[in-house]
Structure formats: C-alpha cells, structure tokens
Amino acid sequence: RRSNSHGSAPAADGEEYILYQNRWVQLGLLSLLALLSDWACFAAVGGTKEWTSQFHHNPEELIDLFLITNVASCFLFPDITRRFGLRKVVTFAAGLMTFGCVLRSGLYMDFKIPDYQCETVGTMLIGAAQPFFQCSPPLLSATWFGNDERALSTAVCLNANQLGIAAAFLVGGALLNGQVPEALDEYLSLITLGSIGAFIATVALLRDRPPTPPTSSAAQAVKEAEAQTQREADGEPYEWFTFPATAWKLLNTPGFLAPLAAFVASIGVTNVVSAFTSETMHRAGFTRELVVDEIGAGFQVAIMVGGILLGGYVDKTKQFKAATLACFLVTISTLGMLGIAEGYDINMPQWVVVAGILTLGAAAGPVQPISAELAVEVSYPCDEAAVEATQQLCGNAFSALLVPLCVAASAFDFSVFPGIGPDEDIRGDTVVLMAMVAAVTLIFTTFKAELKRDSFDKLDADGSGGIDAGELKMALGCVDDDIACAEDALSMFERADTDGDGVISKAEYERFRKTESGEKGKRE
C-alpha cells in the first residue's frame, strides 16, 4: 500500500489517506467482466454469415434480447447492491454470466452447439448479469480510488466493454469468416473458458472496500453503511425497490440533466457507429472483410484509449464541461467527414477514413465516463450505483429507439457540395447523429452546477468523513485574530450541524447548501 502522493492529508487518527495497490486488481476484475459480457453479447458481429447458417436466425435478435434483459436488470441493481454489497452481487453476476456462456457454448454437451433455445436462455442470463459490471464503475471508483483518480478508473472500467466488442470483431472474424461450422463451437467455448476463469478470479480476489477509505466521502459512505447495518440489527426493516423514487429525484436534481444528456448522446453515437461500421466501410471503398473487422475493432479500442487519456486530464483539472464540449465538437466534425466519405464518388483516401473513425471513437466514447463522474459530483451524496443505473437505463432505452431511426434515415441521401460531382451525398443516419450531438452540445453549454463531492472532500481536511468547526474556519480563511470571521463560521456551523454531534455529515452538508441557496435566491 502507499499514501496518496497528490496532497495527502492526515486522517482522524493521524495517518495519511492510503491508496492500496489492490485497487488496480479490483479495477482489472470488473473491467474483465465487462469485457467478457459484451464479447458474449456481440459474439456474432465477426461472423454473421456463419451464425445465421448455424441457427437460421439473425444475430441481431439475440442482441436485442440482451439489451431488453439488461434494461430490466438495471432496475434491480441499485437496491441489490446497496443491500448485499459490491463483492457479493458482482460475484453472483459473474457466476450467472458464466452459466449463460456454458449454455450457449454446449460445453456440457461435449462441445456440440446446442439448439437456439439454449442460445436464447444463455443470452438472457448474460444480459441480466451485465448491469452489475456496467453500472458499478462509479461505485468502485468512489470506494477504492482517490479524488484525482476517479474519472480515469471509471473510464477504464466503463469502456472495457468496448474491448469486448473489439474482441468479437477480431477473434470472431478470424475464427468464423469462411470457416467450417465446427469453428462456431470452438469460438463460443473460448468465450466460456474466459468467463469461467474470470469467475474464479472474482471469487478469490474481489473485495467490497479497502481496509481504510481513500477519501473523506468514502469514509462517510462507510459510516452510513455501518449505521444501516446497525439499524437492521435493531430490527428496522430494509426498504426495497427504492430505485424508481431515487431516479426521479436524480432527474430533478439541478445540474443532473446535462451530464445525463451527454451520456445518452455518447452511448447513442458509439452504438450506432458500431452497428453500421461494416456498411460504412464498404461504402467508403473497403472490400476485404478482415480489414473491415480490424477497423471495427480499432474504433472500440480508440474509445478505451480516449477515455483513459481524457479521464486522467479531467481528474487533474476537474474541467468536466470543457472536456465534454471539446469531445462533442470533434464528434460533430468527424461525423460530417465520415458521412461525406461514404459518398460514392468522393474518393477520399482510405487512410483519412480510418483516421476519422478512430478519432470519432476517441472523441465520442470518453464522454460516457466523464459524464458518469460528473453526474455523481452534482448529485452527491446520492448513491453512485443509482446514478449510473439511471444513466445506463436512459442510454440503452434511447439507443433502442435511435438505432431503428438511423436505419430508416439511412435510406435517404442528401446532396453535399452540389455541382462538384454527380453522386456526392451524406446519408440520413449521419445527419440524425450530427443533429443529436449538436442539440446536446447546446444543452451542455448551460451547465453550471457545483462539484459537490469534490467540495466536500476538500472541506474535510482530516479525512474523518465529516466537517468540524475548525475545518470550516479554515475553508472560510479565518485567521486567529479575526473574531468576526470566527463568529460567522461558528454560526454557519451550528446551522449546518442539525443533530448537534459536532460534525457536519455529508447529508447535513447537502441540506445546508440547499437551505442557504434557497434563502439567497429569496434575498435576490
């Protein structure tokens, strides 16, 4: 273990905040599970002809079923995680995903491909498990990582599923394209063996939280969890199915809708582009299927790389708004360039097209983890699991509507630069994506909310999980001989410390902020 090298502060017992090296193991496990779940879901994208030949069903049917089951499971994730803890629910979900992969691969039938009904049931099990990996990154980051690492860790974990889609393009394309039907069972068995290994590693290595919290907000979360455990021990019943009410509260939280819109736009762009990669590349002049698969995989990898780079930048600067707006401006420009490249007679160099789709992934993809962390910041002290579940629900539901809309719009071509040539155009699906991103960009320019979690962590200088009178005086800049400032700080502290225990908890801090903001608004 090591101390936080970025401005560590003494904790209540005189020690420094500790960032344990094991946090990277936790991040790696959750990222691996997210990768495998999307690889299993999109397994057929690298060999659609072989899949259809084997099952006589379009592979998109299973992807739709996966997403429907995923949305239903998202409703349960926050309450189940709050009740049983991250380790238990993720371990159970890893086992559920593994069982689904076994059903699909026929591992229990001497590696013979089972019938389509088993494929359907297995896909539903994987879809039910996936939200427990995809909605957990902000909670994992808040529990294990310092305040200058959270956006980076969320980016790695949240975008790991893109590597799963990349694996589907590369590995699926290499094993399935033009191969004998027996290659399909070998391919699905490979995914199953990876899932079994990940499940065993999760059982052995995943932990709920580090021995000591890395930040003051994490320390306060530990206190609240212990208080909840004590209330249950005293006979207080546990309240289930609180997520709908929590989600509604989030939607009405000032500043929450902007990062939600950005998250939804980002996931919409990446999903549509992933779905249309093959057709887009063919229209742009690429004919070899292996090359198209490699470009599709490159788009997914670019999403991950962009997330890591921009996540690290946002961690250091807290420039959530500037980074998001820059990503959207690049996204709009790149979408326009790729849309023109699809025109039949433009003859744009292929390296320009490849650079464009990689740039699009690196710009559009990172908006998801950045928006996830920003939503947690503005809704603090709301549960991180509920925040991410709300974003995933809205993102997946919107994508379910956006994909067929773009399919319909793709039938329309709009002339570009009339008079230059006979057939230059931009397709309707590209116009839809550009208009959507432009609208969300305009919405995001109005974002002005405070980063409440970051503010709380800065005020709680001793890392106790609460703000005492001395820390409040320090934040207000009171010096020893400034009696008026000290009296103002004491008055403010007494108003905020509603239970009179000598410490402002994060719940009291948030209530006080709302009260002061309301009174200030009345005075103005």
Secondary structure, 3 states (H helix, E strand, C coil): CEECCCCCCECCCCCECEECCHHHHHHHHHHHHHHHHHHHHCHHHHCHHHHHHHHCCCCHHHHHHHHHHHHHHHHHHHHHHHHHCHHHHHHHHHHHHHHHHHHHHCHHHCCCCCCHHHHHHHHHHHHHHCHHHHCCHHHHHHHHCCCCCHHHHHHHHHCHHHHHHHHHHHHHHHHHCCCCCHHHHHHHHHHHHHHHHHHHHHHHHCCCCCCCCCCHHHHHHHHHHHHHHHHHHCCCCCCCCCHHHHHHHHHCCCCCHHHHHHHHHHHHHHHHHHHHHHHHHHHCCCCCHHHHHHHHHHHHHHHHHHHHHHHHHHHHHCCHHHHHHHHHHHHHHHHHHHHHHCCCCCCCCHHHHHHHHHHHHHHHCCHHHHHHHHHHHHHCCCCHHHHHHHHHHHHHHHHHHHHHHHHHHCCCEEECCCCCCCCCEEEHHHHHHHHHHHHHHHHHCCCCCCCHHHHHHHHCCCCCCCECHHHHHHHHCCCCCCHHHHHHHHHHHHHHCCCCCCCECHHHHHHHHHHHHHHHHHHC
